[in-house]
Amino acid sequence: MQFDTSAAKDFMTVPDLAVEWCVSEAHLYRLIQRKQLAAYKVGERIIVRRDDAQNFLERGATTASAAAA
């Protein structure tokens, strides 16, 4: 049985997203906890779909303004 790596590229971990967005992991976990950023728990990891991350940004919710909410 082979793992489909193309599907794995559609998701990223919170640490990876934190690096990409230049924010702390704690900030992203707060957004997830407040349900401002959709995320999924897989085992012990929390992952975010790239599409959900992009939608978050397109909604005009910058990470700074979302944290202040």
PQR file of N, CA, C, O and H, with PARSE charges and radii, in Angstrom:
ATOM      1  N   MET A   1       0.845  -1.178   0.000 -0.4000 1.5000
ATOM      2  CA  MET A   1       0.000   0.000   0.000 -0.0000 2.0000
ATOM      3  C   MET A   1       0.891   1.242   0.000  0.5500 1.7000
ATOM      4  O   MET A   1       1.846   1.330   0.772 -0.5500 1.4000
ATOM      5  N   GLN A   2       0.569   2.198  -0.873 -0.4000 1.5000
ATOM      6  CA  GLN A   2       1.350   3.420  -0.963 -0.0000 2.0000
ATOM      7  C   GLN A   2       0.552   4.593  -0.427  0.5500 1.7000
ATOM      8  O   GLN A   2      -0.672   4.649  -0.538 -0.5500 1.4000
ATOM      9  H   GLN A   2      -0.207   2.126  -1.499  0.4000 1.0000
ATOM     10  N   PHE A   3       1.283   5.524   0.155 -0.4000 1.5000
ATOM     11  CA  PHE A   3       0.688   6.747   0.681 -0.0000 2.0000
ATOM     12  C   PHE A   3       0.644   7.786  -0.426  0.5500 1.7000
ATOM     13  O   PHE A   3       1.639   8.006  -1.118 -0.5500 1.4000
ATOM     14  H   PHE A   3       2.278   5.478   0.245  0.4000 1.0000
ATOM     15  N   ASP A   4      -0.493   8.419  -0.592 -0.4000 1.5000
ATOM     16  CA  ASP A   4      -0.656   9.450  -1.623 -0.0000 2.0000
ATOM     17  C   ASP A   4      -0.094  10.771  -1.093  0.5500 1.7000
ATOM     18  O   ASP A   4      -0.755  11.457  -0.313 -0.5500 1.4000
ATOM     19  H   ASP A   4      -1.300   8.241  -0.030  0.4000 1.0000
ATOM     20  N   THR A   5       1.111  11.126  -1.508 -0.4000 1.5000
ATOM     21  CA  THR A   5       1.755  12.335  -1.011 -0.0000 2.0000
ATOM     22  C   THR A   5       1.140  13.602  -1.589  0.5500 1.7000
ATOM     23  O   THR A   5       1.323  14.677  -1.018 -0.5500 1.4000
ATOM     24  H   THR A   5       1.648  10.569  -2.141  0.4000 1.0000
ATOM     25  N   SER A   6       0.425  13.515  -2.690 -0.4000 1.5000
ATOM     26  CA  SER A   6      -0.188  14.720  -3.257 -0.0000 2.0000
ATOM     27  C   SER A   6      -1.247  15.283  -2.317  0.5500 1.7000
ATOM     28  O   SER A   6      -1.402  16.500  -2.217 -0.5500 1.4000
ATOM     29  H   SER A   6       0.277  12.642  -3.154  0.4000 1.0000
ATOM     30  N   ALA A   7      -1.973  14.416  -1.632 -0.4000 1.5000
ATOM     31  CA  ALA A   7      -2.989  14.876  -0.684 -0.0000 2.0000
ATOM     32  C   ALA A   7      -2.340  15.516   0.534  0.5500 1.7000
ATOM     33  O   ALA A   7      -2.897  16.453   1.106 -0.5500 1.4000
ATOM     34  H   ALA A   7      -1.848  13.427  -1.714  0.4000 1.0000
ATOM     35  N   ALA A   8      -1.188  15.034   0.936 -0.4000 1.5000
ATOM     36  CA  ALA A   8      -0.498  15.580   2.103 -0.0000 2.0000
ATOM     37  C   ALA A   8      -0.067  17.026   1.865  0.5500 1.7000
ATOM     38  O   ALA A   8       0.050  17.788   2.825 -0.5500 1.4000
ATOM     39  H   ALA A   8      -0.735  14.273   0.472  0.4000 1.0000
ATOM     40  N   LYS A   9       0.168  17.415   0.641 -0.4000 1.5000
ATOM     41  CA  LYS A   9       0.577  18.784   0.329 -0.0000 2.0000
ATOM     42  C   LYS A   9      -0.560  19.775   0.497  0.5500 1.7000
ATOM     43  O   LYS A   9      -0.331  20.985   0.522 -0.5500 1.4000
ATOM     44  H   LYS A   9       0.073  16.795  -0.138  0.4000 1.0000
ATOM     45  N   ASP A  10      -1.774  19.278   0.611 -0.4000 1.5000
ATOM     46  CA  ASP A  10      -2.933  20.140   0.802 -0.0000 2.0000
ATOM     47  C   ASP A  10      -3.076  20.581   2.255  0.5500 1.7000
ATOM     48  O   ASP A  10      -3.913  21.428   2.568 -0.5500 1.4000
ATOM     49  H   ASP A  10      -1.959  18.296   0.590  0.4000 1.0000
ATOM     50  N   PHE A  11      -2.265  20.011   3.142 -0.4000 1.5000
ATOM     51  CA  PHE A  11      -2.341  20.299   4.570 -0.0000 2.0000
ATOM     52  C   PHE A  11      -0.994  20.770   5.079  0.5500 1.7000
ATOM     53  O   PHE A  11       0.044  20.472   4.489 -0.5500 1.4000
ATOM     54  H   PHE A  11      -1.585  19.323   2.888  0.4000 1.0000
ATOM     55  N   MET A  12      -1.017  21.507   6.175 -0.4000 1.5000
ATOM     56  CA  MET A  12       0.235  21.900   6.817 -0.0000 2.0000
ATOM     57  C   MET A  12       0.038  21.885   8.325  0.5500 1.7000
ATOM     58  O   MET A  12      -1.076  22.046   8.824 -0.5500 1.4000
ATOM     59  H   MET A  12      -1.860  21.750   6.654  0.4000 1.0000
ATOM     60  N   THR A  13       1.126  21.691   9.030 -0.4000 1.5000
ATOM     61  CA  THR A  13       1.063  21.686  10.478 -0.0000 2.0000
ATOM     62  C   THR A  13       1.046  23.122  10.984  0.5500 1.7000
ATOM     63  O   THR A  13       1.385  24.055  10.256 -0.5500 1.4000
ATOM     64  H   THR A  13       2.031  21.560   8.625  0.4000 1.0000
ATOM     65  N   VAL A  14       0.651  23.283  12.228 -0.4000 1.5000
ATOM     66  CA  VAL A  14       0.636  24.612  12.837 -0.0000 2.0000
ATOM     67  C   VAL A  14       2.044  25.220  12.850  0.5500 1.7000
ATOM     68  O   VAL A  14       2.190  26.398  12.523 -0.5500 1.4000
ATOM     69  H   VAL A  14       0.376  22.525  12.819  0.4000 1.0000
ATOM     70  N   PRO A  15       3.088  24.458  13.219 -0.5600 1.5000
ATOM     71  CA  PRO A  15       4.431  25.052  13.169  0.2800 2.0000
ATOM     72  C   PRO A  15       4.829  25.520  11.768  0.5500 1.7000
ATOM     73  O   PRO A  15       5.452  26.571  11.622 -0.5500 1.4000
ATOM     74  N   ASP A  16       4.476  24.754  10.748 -0.4000 1.5000
ATOM     75  CA  ASP A  16       4.795  25.156   9.371 -0.0000 2.0000
ATOM     76  C   ASP A  16       4.048  26.436   8.981  0.5500 1.7000
ATOM     77  O   ASP A  16       4.617  27.329   8.352 -0.5500 1.4000
ATOM     78  H   ASP A  16       3.969  23.900  10.867  0.4000 1.0000
ATOM     79  N   LEU A  17       2.783  26.514   9.357 -0.4000 1.5000
ATOM     80  CA  LEU A  17       1.993  27.701   9.038 -0.0000 2.0000
ATOM     81  C   LEU A  17       2.518  28.919   9.801  0.5500 1.7000
ATOM     82  O   LEU A  17       2.531  30.029   9.270 -0.5500 1.4000
ATOM     83  H   LEU A  17       2.321  25.789   9.868  0.4000 1.0000
ATOM     84  N   ALA A  18       2.944  28.713  11.032 -0.4000 1.5000
ATOM     85  CA  ALA A  18       3.493  29.813  11.824 -0.0000 2.0000
ATOM     86  C   ALA A  18       4.732  30.402  11.144  0.5500 1.7000
ATOM     87  O   ALA A  18       4.910  31.620  11.116 -0.5500 1.4000
ATOM     88  H   ALA A  18       2.933  27.811  11.464  0.4000 1.0000
ATOM     89  N   VAL A  19       5.571  29.546  10.608 -0.4000 1.5000
ATOM     90  CA  VAL A  19       6.761  30.017   9.894 -0.0000 2.0000
ATOM     91  C   VAL A  19       6.355  30.769   8.633  0.5500 1.7000
ATOM     92  O   VAL A  19       6.892  31.837   8.340 -0.5500 1.4000
ATOM     93  H   VAL A  19       5.426  28.557  10.631  0.4000 1.0000
ATOM     94  N   GLU A  20       5.412  30.211   7.892 -0.4000 1.5000
ATOM     95  CA  GLU A  20       4.979  30.840   6.638 -0.0000 2.0000
ATOM     96  C   GLU A  20       4.353  32.209   6.882  0.5500 1.7000
ATOM     97  O   GLU A  20       4.598  33.142   6.118 -0.5500 1.4000
ATOM     98  H   GLU A  20       4.976  29.343   8.130  0.4000 1.0000
ATOM     99  N   TRP A  21       3.559  32.342   7.920 -0.4000 1.5000
ATOM    100  CA  TRP A  21       2.875  33.601   8.220 -0.0000 2.0000
ATOM    101  C   TRP A  21       3.680  34.517   9.129  0.5500 1.7000
ATOM    102  O   TRP A  21       3.270  35.651   9.378 -0.5500 1.4000
ATOM    103  H   TRP A  21       3.359  31.585   8.541  0.4000 1.0000
ATOM    104  N   CYS A  22       4.805  34.052   9.624 -0.4000 1.5000
ATOM    105  CA  CYS A  22       5.652  34.838  10.550 -0.0000 2.0000
ATOM    106  C   CYS A  22       4.892  35.230  11.811  0.5500 1.7000
ATOM    107  O   CYS A  22       4.950  36.378  12.250 -0.5500 1.4000
ATOM    108  H   CYS A  22       5.138  33.131   9.422  0.4000 1.0000
ATOM    109  N   VAL A  23       4.183  34.272  12.385 -0.4000 1.5000
ATOM    110  CA  VAL A  23       3.478  34.466  13.654 -0.0000 2.0000
ATOM    111  C   VAL A  23       3.849  33.321  14.584  0.5500 1.7000
ATOM    112  O   VAL A  23       4.454  32.338  14.158 -0.5500 1.4000
ATOM    113  H   VAL A  23       4.136  33.339  12.028  0.4000 1.0000
ATOM    114  N   SER A  24       3.489  33.448  15.838 -0.4000 1.5000
ATOM    115  CA  SER A  24       3.797  32.377  16.786 -0.0000 2.0000
ATOM    116  C   SER A  24       2.793  31.236  16.654  0.5500 1.7000
ATOM    117  O   SER A  24       1.667  31.422  16.193 -0.5500 1.4000
ATOM    118  H   SER A  24       2.997  34.247  16.184  0.4000 1.0000
ATOM    119  N   GLU A  25       3.229  30.065  17.066 -0.4000 1.5000
ATOM    120  CA  GLU A  25       2.327  28.915  17.086 -0.0000 2.0000
ATOM    121  C   GLU A  25       1.175  29.172  18.050  0.5500 1.7000
ATOM    122  O   GLU A  25       0.036  28.789  17.780 -0.5500 1.4000
ATOM    123  H   GLU A  25       4.144  29.914  17.441  0.4000 1.0000
ATOM    124  N   ALA A  26       1.471  29.822  19.174 -0.4000 1.5000
ATOM    125  CA  ALA A  26       0.432  30.120  20.165 -0.0000 2.0000
ATOM    126  C   ALA A  26      -0.667  30.986  19.550  0.5500 1.7000
ATOM    127  O   ALA A  26      -1.849  30.797  19.835 -0.5500 1.4000
ATOM    128  H   ALA A  26       2.396  30.134  19.394  0.4000 1.0000
ATOM    129  N   HIS A  27      -0.269  31.929  18.713 -0.4000 1.5000
ATOM    130  CA  HIS A  27      -1.245  32.793  18.039 -0.0000 2.0000
ATOM    131  C   HIS A  27      -2.179  31.959  17.161  0.5500 1.7000
ATOM    132  O   HIS A  27      -3.394  32.156  17.174 -0.5500 1.4000
ATOM    133  H   HIS A  27       0.691  32.082  18.482  0.4000 1.0000
ATOM    134  N   LEU A  28      -1.610  31.040  16.411 -0.4000 1.5000
ATOM    135  CA  LEU A  28      -2.429  30.193  15.540 -0.0000 2.0000
ATOM    136  C   LEU A  28      -3.342  29.288  16.360  0.5500 1.7000
ATOM    137  O   LEU A  28      -4.501  29.090  15.996 -0.5500 1.4000
ATOM    138  H   LEU A  28      -0.623  30.880  16.401  0.4000 1.0000
ATOM    139  N   TYR A  29      -2.836  28.740  17.459 -0.4000 1.5000
ATOM    140  CA  TYR A  29      -3.683  27.893  18.301 -0.0000 2.0000
ATOM    141  C   TYR A  29      -4.849  28.694  18.881  0.5500 1.7000
ATOM    142  O   TYR A  29      -5.942  28.152  19.043 -0.5500 1.4000
ATOM    143  H   TYR A  29      -1.895  28.901  17.754  0.4000 1.0000
ATOM    144  N   ARG A  30      -4.634  29.981  19.200 -0.4000 1.5000
ATOM    145  CA  ARG A  30      -5.737  30.828  19.668 -0.0000 2.0000
ATOM    146  C   ARG A  30      -6.778  31.014  18.562  0.5500 1.7000
ATOM    147  O   ARG A  30      -7.979  30.929  18.818 -0.5500 1.4000
ATOM    148  H   ARG A  30      -3.746  30.421  19.069  0.4000 1.0000
ATOM    149  N   LEU A  31      -6.320  31.266  17.337 -0.4000 1.5000
ATOM    150  CA  LEU A  31      -7.256  31.412  16.218 -0.0000 2.0000
ATOM    151  C   LEU A  31      -8.066  30.141  16.016  0.5500 1.7000
ATOM    152  O   LEU A  31      -9.267  30.192  15.748 -0.5500 1.4000
ATOM    153  H   LEU A  31      -5.345  31.335  17.129  0.4000 1.0000
ATOM    154  N   ILE A  32      -7.399  29.005  16.148 -0.4000 1.5000
ATOM    155  CA  ILE A  32      -8.078  27.718  15.992 -0.0000 2.0000
ATOM    156  C   ILE A  32      -9.076  27.512  17.128  0.5500 1.7000
ATOM    157  O   ILE A  32     -10.209  27.092  16.893 -0.5500 1.4000
ATOM    158  H   ILE A  32      -6.424  28.964  16.366  0.4000 1.0000
ATOM    159  N   GLN A  33      -8.663  27.804  18.344 -0.4000 1.5000
ATOM    160  CA  GLN A  33      -9.537  27.631  19.506 -0.0000 2.0000
ATOM    161  C   GLN A  33     -10.781  28.503  19.391  0.5500 1.7000
ATOM    162  O   GLN A  33     -11.870  28.088  19.788 -0.5500 1.4000
ATOM    163  H   GLN A  33      -7.742  28.146  18.534  0.4000 1.0000
ATOM    164  N   ARG A  34     -10.626  29.713  18.850 -0.4000 1.5000
ATOM    165  CA  ARG A  34     -11.758  30.634  18.667 -0.0000 2.0000
ATOM    166  C   ARG A  34     -12.575  30.320  17.418  0.5500 1.7000
ATOM    167  O   ARG A  34     -13.555  30.999  17.111 -0.5500 1.4000
ATOM    168  H   ARG A  34      -9.742  30.050  18.527  0.4000 1.0000
ATOM    169  N   LYS A  35     -12.154  29.282  16.707 -0.4000 1.5000
ATOM    170  CA  LYS A  35     -12.825  28.837  15.479 -0.0000 2.0000
ATOM    171  C   LYS A  35     -12.772  29.890  14.374  0.5500 1.7000
ATOM    172  O   LYS A  35     -13.645  29.942  13.508 -0.5500 1.4000
ATOM    173  H   LYS A  35     -11.359  28.730  16.956  0.4000 1.0000
ATOM    174  N   GLN A  36     -11.738  30.723  14.415 -0.4000 1.5000
ATOM    175  CA  GLN A  36     -11.526  31.696  13.354 -0.0000 2.0000
ATOM    176  C   GLN A  36     -10.732  31.074  12.211  0.5500 1.7000
ATOM    177  O   GLN A  36     -10.795  31.540  11.073 -0.5500 1.4000
ATOM    178  H   GLN A  36     -11.029  30.681  15.118  0.4000 1.0000
ATOM    179  N   LEU A  37      -9.990  30.026  12.522 -0.4000 1.5000
ATOM    180  CA  LEU A  37      -9.198  29.295  11.530 -0.0000 2.0000
ATOM    181  C   LEU A  37      -9.541  27.821  11.675  0.5500 1.7000
ATOM    182  O   LEU A  37      -9.364  27.240  12.745 -0.5500 1.4000
ATOM    183  H   LEU A  37      -9.939  29.647  13.446  0.4000 1.0000
ATOM    184  N   ALA A  38     -10.029  27.223  10.607 -0.4000 1.5000
ATOM    185  CA  ALA A  38     -10.413  25.809  10.647 -0.0000 2.0000
ATOM    186  C   ALA A  38      -9.172  24.927  10.740  0.5500 1.7000
ATOM    187  O   ALA A  38      -8.160  25.179  10.085 -0.5500 1.4000
ATOM    188  H   ALA A  38     -10.173  27.695   9.738  0.4000 1.0000
ATOM    189  N   ALA A  39      -9.272  23.896  11.564 -0.4000 1.5000
ATOM    190  CA  ALA A  39      -8.161  22.955  11.730 -0.0000 2.0000
ATOM    191  C   ALA A  39      -8.726  21.583  12.080  0.5500 1.7000
ATOM    192  O   ALA A  39      -9.888  21.447  12.463 -0.5500 1.4000
ATOM    193  H   ALA A  39     -10.094  23.691  12.096  0.4000 1.0000
ATOM    194  N   TYR A  40      -7.876  20.575  11.939 -0.4000 1.5000
ATOM    195  CA  TYR A  40      -8.280  19.195  12.160 -0.0000 2.0000
ATOM    196  C   TYR A  40      -7.235  18.501  13.008  0.5500 1.7000
ATOM    197  O   TYR A  40      -6.036  18.713  12.830 -0.5500 1.4000
ATOM    198  H   TYR A  40      -6.932  20.685  11.629  0.4000 1.0000
ATOM    199  N   LYS A  41      -7.694  17.674  13.928 -0.4000 1.5000
ATOM    200  CA  LYS A  41      -6.767  16.912  14.756 -0.0000 2.0000
ATOM    201  C   LYS A  41      -6.606  15.526  14.145  0.5500 1.7000
ATOM    202  O   LYS A  41      -7.581  14.814  13.909 -0.5500 1.4000
ATOM    203  H   LYS A  41      -8.668  17.502  14.072  0.4000 1.0000
ATOM    204  N   VAL A  42      -5.368  15.169  13.899 -0.4000 1.5000
ATOM    205  CA  VAL A  42      -5.043  13.853  13.350 -0.0000 2.0000
ATOM    206  C   VAL A  42      -4.009  13.242  14.290  0.5500 1.7000
ATOM    207  O   VAL A  42      -2.844  13.637  14.293 -0.5500 1.4000
ATOM    208  H   VAL A  42      -4.575  15.748  14.091  0.4000 1.0000
ATOM    209  N   GLY A  43      -4.444  12.294  15.069 -0.4000 1.5000
ATOM    210  CA  GLY A  43      -3.552  11.752  16.083 -0.0000 2.0000
ATOM    211  C   GLY A  43      -3.243  12.834  17.091  0.5500 1.7000
ATOM    212  O   GLY A  43      -4.153  13.423  17.673 -0.5500 1.4000
ATOM    213  H   GLY A  43      -5.391  11.973  15.067  0.4000 1.0000
ATOM    214  N   GLU A  44      -1.976  13.101  17.302 -0.4000 1.5000
ATOM    215  CA  GLU A  44      -1.549  14.156  18.225 -0.0000 2.0000
ATOM    216  C   GLU A  44      -1.319  15.485  17.516  0.5500 1.7000
ATOM    217  O   GLU A  44      -1.056  16.493  18.172 -0.5500 1.4000
ATOM    218  H   GLU A  44      -1.236  12.623  16.829  0.4000 1.0000
ATOM    219  N   ARG A  45      -1.412  15.503  16.204 -0.4000 1.5000
ATOM    220  CA  ARG A  45      -1.131  16.713  15.423 -0.0000 2.0000
ATOM    221  C   ARG A  45      -2.395  17.474  15.084  0.5500 1.7000
ATOM    222  O   ARG A  45      -3.473  16.901  14.925 -0.5500 1.4000
ATOM    223  H   ARG A  45      -1.626  14.683  15.671  0.4000 1.0000
ATOM    224  N   ILE A  46      -2.232  18.775  14.980 -0.4000 1.5000
ATOM    225  CA  ILE A  46      -3.305  19.625  14.474 -0.0000 2.0000
ATOM    226  C   ILE A  46      -2.821  20.145  13.129  0.5500 1.7000
ATOM    227  O   ILE A  46      -1.737  20.718  13.019 -0.5500 1.4000
ATOM    228  H   ILE A  46      -1.357  19.240  15.109  0.4000 1.0000
ATOM    229  N   ILE A  47      -3.644  19.934  12.110 -0.4000 1.5000
ATOM    230  CA  ILE A  47      -3.273  20.347  10.764 -0.0000 2.0000
ATOM    231  C   ILE A  47      -4.312  21.316  10.213  0.5500 1.7000
ATOM    232  O   ILE A  47      -5.470  21.329  10.631 -0.5500 1.4000
ATOM    233  H   ILE A  47      -4.524  19.469  12.199  0.4000 1.0000
ATOM    234  N   VAL A  48      -3.860  22.120   9.267 -0.4000 1.5000
ATOM    235  CA  VAL A  48      -4.713  23.123   8.633 -0.0000 2.0000
ATOM    236  C   VAL A  48      -4.663  22.895   7.133  0.5500 1.7000
ATOM    237  O   VAL A  48      -3.588  22.735   6.555 -0.5500 1.4000
ATOM    238  H   VAL A  48      -2.919  22.109   8.928  0.4000 1.0000
ATOM    239  N   ARG A  49      -5.833  22.881   6.506 -0.4000 1.5000
ATOM    240  CA  ARG A  49      -5.864  22.782   5.046 -0.0000 2.0000
ATOM    241  C   ARG A  49      -5.352  24.090   4.466  0.5500 1.7000
ATOM    242  O   ARG A  49      -5.697  25.165   4.958 -0.5500 1.4000
ATOM    243  H   ARG A  49      -6.706  23.011   6.975  0.4000 1.0000
ATOM    244  N   ARG A  50      -4.546  24.010   3.443 -0.4000 1.5000
ATOM    245  CA  ARG A  50      -4.033  25.225   2.788 -0.0000 2.0000
ATOM    246  C   ARG A  50      -5.182  26.102   2.299  0.5500 1.7000
ATOM    247  O   ARG A  50      -5.111  27.328   2.383 -0.5500 1.4000
ATOM    248  H   ARG A  50      -4.266  23.137   3.043  0.4000 1.0000
ATOM    249  N   ASP A  51      -6.237  25.476   1.790 -0.4000 1.5000
ATOM    250  CA  ASP A  51      -7.398  26.235   1.320 -0.0000 2.0000
ATOM    251  C   ASP A  51      -8.052  27.007   2.470  0.5500 1.7000
ATOM    252  O   ASP A  51      -8.476  28.148   2.287 -0.5500 1.4000
ATOM    253  H   ASP A  51      -6.295  24.480   1.721  0.4000 1.0000
ATOM    254  N   ASP A  52      -8.135  26.393   3.647 -0.4000 1.5000
ATOM    255  CA  ASP A  52      -8.722  27.077   4.801 -0.0000 2.0000
ATOM    256  C   ASP A  52      -7.855  28.248   5.236  0.5500 1.7000
ATOM    257  O   ASP A  52      -8.375  29.301   5.603 -0.5500 1.4000
ATOM    258  H   ASP A  52      -7.791  25.466   3.795  0.4000 1.0000
ATOM    259  N   ALA A  53      -6.545  28.077   5.200 -0.4000 1.5000
ATOM    260  CA  ALA A  53      -5.631  29.171   5.548 -0.0000 2.0000
ATOM    261  C   ALA A  53      -5.790  30.323   4.554  0.5500 1.7000
ATOM    262  O   ALA A  53      -5.832  31.488   4.948 -0.5500 1.4000
ATOM    263  H   ALA A  53      -6.122  27.221   4.902  0.4000 1.0000
ATOM    264  N   GLN A  54      -5.876  29.993   3.283 -0.4000 1.5000
ATOM    265  CA  GLN A  54      -6.048  31.021   2.255 -0.0000 2.0000
ATOM    266  C   GLN A  54      -7.387  31.731   2.415  0.5500 1.7000
ATOM    267  O   GLN A  54      -7.465  32.952   2.278 -0.5500 1.4000
ATOM    268  H   GLN A  54      -5.842  29.046   2.963  0.4000 1.0000
ATOM    269  N   ASN A  55      -8.439  30.973   2.705 -0.4000 1.5000
ATOM    270  CA  ASN A  55      -9.763  31.573   2.914 -0.0000 2.0000
ATOM    271  C   ASN A  55      -9.756  32.517   4.101  0.5500 1.7000
ATOM    272  O   ASN A  55     -10.392  33.571   4.066 -0.5500 1.4000
ATOM    273  H   ASN A  55      -8.376  29.981   2.816  0.4000 1.0000
ATOM    274  N   PHE A  56      -9.040  32.146   5.151 -0.4000 1.5000
ATOM    275  CA  PHE A  56      -8.915  33.011   6.326 -0.0000 2.0000
ATOM    276  C   PHE A  56      -8.326  34.358   5.928  0.5500 1.7000
ATOM    277  O   PHE A  56      -8.823  35.408   6.336 -0.5500 1.4000
ATOM    278  H   PHE A  56      -8.523  31.290   5.180  0.4000 1.0000
ATOM    279  N   LEU A  57      -7.275  34.319   5.137 -0.4000 1.5000
ATOM    280  CA  LEU A  57      -6.638  35.560   4.709 -0.0000 2.0000
ATOM    281  C   LEU A  57      -7.530  36.358   3.763  0.5500 1.7000
ATOM    282  O   LEU A  57      -7.578  37.586   3.842 -0.5500 1.4000
ATOM    283  H   LEU A  57      -6.872  33.466   4.805  0.4000 1.0000
ATOM    284  N   GLU A  58      -8.224  35.675   2.884 -0.4000 1.5000
ATOM    285  CA  GLU A  58      -9.087  36.354   1.916 -0.0000 2.0000
ATOM    286  C   GLU A  58     -10.305  36.998   2.576  0.5500 1.7000
ATOM    287  O   GLU A  58     -10.857  37.963   2.047 -0.5500 1.4000
ATOM    288  H   GLU A  58      -8.185  34.678   2.821  0.4000 1.0000
ATOM    289  N   ARG A  59     -10.724  36.477   3.714 -0.4000 1.5000
ATOM    290  CA  ARG A  59     -11.858  37.076   4.422 -0.0000 2.0000
ATOM    291  C   ARG A  59     -11.493  38.437   4.986  0.5500 1.7000
ATOM    292  O   ARG A  59     -12.340  39.140   5.536 -0.5500 1.4000
ATOM    293  H   ARG A  59     -10.275  35.693   4.144  0.4000 1.0000
ATOM    294  N   GLY A  60     -10.239  38.799   4.846 -0.4000 1.5000
ATOM    295  CA  GLY A  60      -9.805  40.093   5.351 -0.0000 2.0000
ATOM    296  C   GLY A  60      -9.442  40.066   6.807  0.5500 1.7000
ATOM    297  O   GLY A  60      -9.184  41.108   7.410 -0.5500 1.4000
ATOM    298  H   GLY A  60      -9.551  38.228   4.399  0.4000 1.0000
ATOM    299  N   ALA A  61      -9.420  38.884   7.377 -0.4000 1.5000
ATOM    300  CA  ALA A  61      -9.058  38.745   8.777 -0.0000 2.0000
ATOM    301  C   ALA A  61      -7.557  38.585   8.869  0.5500 1.7000
ATOM    302  O   ALA A  61      -7.039  37.469   8.834 -0.5500 1.4000
ATOM    303  H   ALA A  61      -9.630  38.038   6.887  0.4000 1.0000
ATOM    304  N   THR A  62      -6.861  39.702   8.988 -0.4000 1.5000
ATOM    305  CA  THR A  62      -5.427  39.602   9.149 -0.0000 2.0000
ATOM    306  C   THR A  62      -5.158  38.965  10.495  0.5500 1.7000
ATOM    307  O   THR A  62      -5.973  39.076  11.411 -0.5500 1.4000
ATOM    308  H   THR A  62      -7.283  40.609   9.016  0.4000 1.0000
ATOM    309  N   THR A  63      -4.052  38.316  10.621 -0.4000 1.5000
ATOM    310  CA  THR A  63      -3.750  37.630  11.867 -0.0000 2.0000
ATOM    311  C   THR A  63      -3.679  38.600  13.038  0.5500 1.7000
ATOM    312  O   THR A  63      -4.021  38.229  14.161 -0.5500 1.4000
ATOM    313  H   THR A  63      -3.390  38.226   9.877  0.4000 1.0000
ATOM    314  N   ALA A  64      -3.246  39.824  12.804 -0.4000 1.5000
ATOM    315  CA  ALA A  64      -3.165  40.802  13.890 -0.0000 2.0000
ATOM    316  C   ALA A  64      -4.552  41.236  14.350  0.5500 1.7000
ATOM    317  O   ALA A  64      -4.812  41.300  15.552 -0.5500 1.4000
ATOM    318  H   ALA A  64      -2.968  40.125  11.892  0.4000 1.0000
ATOM    319  N   SER A  65      -5.439  41.531  13.417 -0.4000 1.5000
ATOM    320  CA  SER A  65      -6.776  41.981  13.814 -0.0000 2.0000
ATOM    321  C   SER A  65      -7.596  40.836  14.391  0.5500 1.7000
ATOM    322  O   SER A  65      -8.423  41.060  15.274 -0.5500 1.4000
ATOM    323  H   SER A  65      -5.229  41.479  12.441  0.4000 1.0000
ATOM    324  N   ALA A  66      -7.386  39.625  13.913 -0.4000 1.5000
ATOM    325  CA  ALA A  66      -8.127  38.478  14.440 -0.0000 2.0000
ATOM    326  C   ALA A  66      -7.706  38.182  15.874  0.5500 1.7000
ATOM    327  O   ALA A  66      -8.525  37.749  16.685 -0.5500 1.4000
ATOM    328  H   ALA A  66      -6.714  39.443  13.195  0.4000 1.0000
ATOM    329  N   ALA A  67      -6.458  38.407  16.186 -0.4000 1.5000
ATOM    330  CA  ALA A  67      -5.987  38.138  17.540 -0.0000 2.0000
ATOM    331  C   ALA A  67      -6.572  39.127  18.532  0.5500 1.7000
ATOM    332  O   ALA A  67      -6.770  38.794  19.701 -0.5500 1.4000
ATOM    333  H   ALA A  67      -5.793  38.759  15.528  0.4000 1.0000
ATOM    334  N   ALA A  68      -6.849  40.338  18.077 -0.4000 1.5000
ATOM    335  CA  ALA A  68      -7.380  41.364  18.952 -0.0000 2.0000
ATOM    336  C   ALA A  68      -8.864  41.143  19.248  0.5500 1.7000
ATOM    337  O   ALA A  68      -9.403  41.713  20.198 -0.5500 1.4000
ATOM    338  H   ALA A  68      -6.689  40.608  17.128  0.4000 1.0000
ATOM    339  N   ALA A  69      -9.516  40.323  18.441 -0.4000 1.5000
ATOM    340  CA  ALA A  69     -10.957  40.096  18.609 -0.0000 2.0000
ATOM    341  C   ALA A  69     -11.285  39.309  19.855  0.5500 1.7000
ATOM    342  O   ALA A  69     -12.455  39.042  20.127 -0.5500 1.4000
ATOM    343  H   ALA A  69      -9.079  39.860  17.670  0.4000 1.0000
TER
END
